[in-house]
């Protein structure tokens, strides 16, 4: 009688663990997908915008052509153009925001891994404790 009650209790306990892990897996999957989409969008702030360089060089070309039209047909071409700006440094807010997004993604994926391990452990527990 005690063995039957213990087996029933073990089944209910392992079933509860599996159900909890299923809920965690669904939540972490959806949360990870949403955070990954947000990381893909916000990570652009960590890179220099290539359009800034294009705008700089187009402005220089415009100035050269405007000077050529006022000076006649002779176009003076400078030997070097100054670099468009100082070396790129991402804003501090972008570093913080992306760090927190990536940290939350890592924590979410770790929770998903732990929930999967819990499910496997619960199956193994039932298999070992109830060999039938």
N, C-alpha and C positions, 0 to 999 in steps of 0.2 A: 504494500500500500504506500509506504513512504517513497519507494523508488518511482512508482507511477506519478505521485504528486511532484516529486523532484524533476522528473522528466517533463511533465507538463509546465512546471514553472520555468525550466530552462528554455523550452520552446517559446513560451510567451516572452521571456526576457530577450532572447536572441531575435525574435520577430520584431520586438520593439526597437532594438538596435538597428536592424535592417531598415525599418520604416523611417527612423530618424535619419539614418545615413542617406536614404533615398531623397528625403526632403532637402538635406544639406547639399547633395549633388545637384539637384535641380536648381536651387538658389545660386550655388557657386558657378554653375554653368552659365546661367543667364547674367549674373553679375560680371563674370569674367568677359563675356562677349561684349557687354556694354562698356566696360572699362577699356577693353582693347580698342574699341572704336574711338573712344575719347582720347586714348594715347596716340592713336594714328593721326588724329587731327591736331592735338596740342604739341606733338613733337616737332612740328614745322617751325615753332618759335625758337627752337634750339639751333636752327641752321640759318646761315645768311640767305637773304632773299636775292636770287640771281637777277631779278628785275632791277634792282638798284644799280648794279654794274651796267646793265644795258641802258638804263636811263642816263647814267653819267656819260657814257661814250656817245650816245645819241645827242646829248646836249653839246658835247665838244664838237661833233660833226656839224651840228647846226651853227655853232659859233664860227667855225672855220668857213662854212659856206656863206654866212652872213658877212663876214669880214671880206671874203673874196668878192662879193657883189658890190661892196662899197669901195674896194681898192682896185677894181677893174678885174681883169681876167687872171691876175697872178694870185695864187693861193699859197700863203706861207704855211707850211706844215711844221709844227714844232717837232724837235727830235724825240722828245719823250712827253708823255702826258702824265700828270700827277695821278697817283692812285686815287680811286674814287672816294675812299674813306679810310678811316683807321681800321686796324684788324678787327674782325667781328668778335664780339663778346655777347653771348646771349643774356637777356635781362634776368635779373635775379628771380623775379616772380616766375618766369618760365622754368627755371631750374627747379624751384621749389614745387611748383604745380606738377611738373612731369615726374619729379622724384616721388611725390605722394601718390600719383596715379600708378606708377610702376610698382611701388611698395604695396598698394592695395591689390593690384593684380597678382603679385607674388603671394600675398597672404591668402587670397581667394583660391588660387591654384593649389596652395599647400593644404587648405581646408578640404578641397576636393580630393586630393590624394589621401589625406587622413580618413575621410569618409569611405573611400574605396577600400582602404586597408581594414577599417572597422567592419565593413560588409564581409570581406574575406575571412576575417577573424571569427565573426559570428557564424558563418557557414562551417568553418573548421571546428569551432567549439561544439556545435550541434553534432557534427559528424563524429567527433571523438567521444563525446559524452553519451551519445545514443547510437551505438554501432548497428542497429537494425536497419 
